[in-house]
């Protein structure tokens, strides 16, 4: 297809996309894209930067695929290329690309046919205490499908990495066996496909598609709640795959026993394998996730900014990474360095401000009075043992009684580094356990602050 025809077809595609999403989302995520190549079997799109590519792939690619399927009757291979302008401006070396493989010579089972996001692999999944068991179980399933933990049922809150882990299993299985038949679908997609098949009189085709897989990856099973016909169909699909020792992986936002309006026989089958959960990540894991994300985007993000984001966004990895994307994008657009001040401005818009009924100034005043030092010395640079210790107590109480981040605490005490704040907090926490007098003194200060 020549450049003029490609641009015209792309305009038609965008017109359909615009009907399915909000104007703001369209302007932000579709208008900046440039089409480089457009054919029924392959599309190459140029995007502004790596973060845009990651975010678009995860949040906007499905609607584009939907429109492409309507236009071409199939979903072509979609390749996102970061604009060379980004690498020139950021002085980042261009990534080395392997020579393209001709369409005709590609194996029949390429990843995009399986609806697996390329970046959702074990290599990009950050393991911490909150998810280490689920990650280990997932690796075991990928290594020996249908043998151990079948089905594997992973549950946890929104945005904690369930889909990432599920798709990582698929990628690992494909690396072991490129001919492996893997299909990823949400429960809603499963239901909609079933309804379409019944309407079109293609029920047999639908069943052949799902019951001849090596891996079925079904996301958000809780959406089958109350869908009796869909549950019936899935029950027989599950039985067929399980009896053939094919692997089933299921995710949910709650454990099987807590899913309402789901048949007992299905709950029993979910529990027959391994049920494991993913918890909200701790601070260290959240920082590690942000660090990995910034490294993939080849961005140098200051540690204090990473800690600031990690402390402010605590319960959702998707929001955690999204905050980093927004901060990076704003820095790029304004040609401004990434600082804690810039990060705070962005986070104010997307994250609720912490409740500070007790403020830092009040804590500093109480501690200064209790330890016979001045407030100015707590905020200053003096490091005499008495002042340093009182300052550490004040930092400890600030962390305990407010929702201030480590970065914000450091700023309130003479622009100290977050690592200095952590050291001070840990020191006082340890001292309280061994020094009864200090423990009582700190408890008295807390009572005074809370009853002020």
Number of C-alpha atoms within 10 A of each C-alpha: 11 9 12 9 11 17 17 11 16 18 13 13 16 17 12 18 19 15 10 13 12 10 10 9 12 17 11 11 16 17 11 12 17 16 17 15 18 20 14 15 12 13 18 16 17 18 23 18 18 21 24 20 20 19 16 17 18 14 10 17 14 13 15 20 18 16 20 20 14 13 15 12 11 14 20 18 17 18 14 19 18 20 17 17 11 17 17 11 9 12 9 12 11 12 9 6 6 6 6 6 8 7 11 7 7 9 10 11 14 14 18 13 15 17 16 22 19 14 16 20 18 20 10 15 17 19 18 19 13 16 23 15 15 23 25 11 19 27 18 15 24 22 15 13 21 21 13 17 20 23 26 26 28 29 24 19 16 17 16 23 23 26 24 19 23 28 28 26 27 31 24 19 23 18 11 11 10 16 14 15 19 26 20 21 16 17 22 17 13 20 20 13 14 20 17 13 16 13 10 9 11 13 16 10 11 17 16 11 12 20 21 16 19 21 25 25 24 22 25 20 22 21 17 21 14 14 13 13 13 18 18 13 14 21 15 13 17 22 15 16 20 17 9 14 17 21 25 24 25 24 27 23 22 16 19 23 12 11 18 12 12 20 17 11 10 17 15 12 16 22 17 14 16 16 20 18 21 20 18 21 22 15 16 13 18 26 21 17 23 24 21 15 19 20 12 13 17 15 16 11 17 13 17 19 23 23 24 21 26 27 21 22 21 15 19 18 20 15 18 23 21 15 22 24 20 17 22 22 17 17 16 16 9 8 9 11 14 19 16 19 11 16 21 17 11 16 20 12 9 13 14 10 12 12 10 11 10 15 15 21 13 14 24 25 16 17 26 21 13 14 15 12 16 16 19 14 18 25 18 17 14 13 12 9 9 12 22 17 17 23 27 24 24 28 28 23 21 25 19 12 18 17 19 22 20 25 23 22 23 21 15 19 23 15 14 18 17 21 15 14 23 16 13 21 23 13 15 22 15 11 13 16 10 10 11 10 10 15 15 12 14 19 14 13 16 18 10 12 15 11 6 8
